[in-house]
Amino acid sequence: MAIENFDEEGLLKVIKTFELSEKITKLTWNWNNYSDSIRQAHELMSQGQKLFLEISEYEQRMGSNLSMYQKNKIDEAVEDLGKLIPYMKNKIMPSEIFEKTD
């Protein structure tokens, strides 16, 4: 019988991912109610970039000690976060559209 390793750090990565998902959802739903939604979106994307780096470093460090359950939970949380990005992208309207002509 294989021993599953669970650690608090992995759980914290999932929690941080859900917290970021919540912030992106709130921004998307209330886009017009934010005084500077574009700045807020930049901040959230920066947080996401740092989180993805943390998760990658964690997975590399843990290696085979990371249980499949924990790995799957982290992957699912990251996947769910990624599903929110298109909704935010739909809210962003470029101020000018440049067409490239040949």
Steps between C-alpha positions, in 0.01 A plus 500: 500500500646837398531768765345831402687807619292807583652825608374838602696683231310323222170584664607864531579508125145382425355757741703783342380390156136507612550843660640635175210342310258677731668838440494453122133396511408805708691729264334347194150522647549858621728628225321832458480560876877509546662842470797350316410150388796479259749572779324243718520245218874564467546444874305175490697373200822582686374303801412212268843501342666485843263225612572287192873536568448400866301195394761397245779535756295306755433215257870485403612501863250238611560272203387145568403592859201690364194277519291458188200628695678824590642540150152450352345752741761762411462429128119524524520832687741641241281372216193666655694826536598481135133467402431845649756685289289506178216668691734775613649529151150563365471804729819661368442728206807648338474878477631490146509220250781509250464315175805368328484548126740354250 
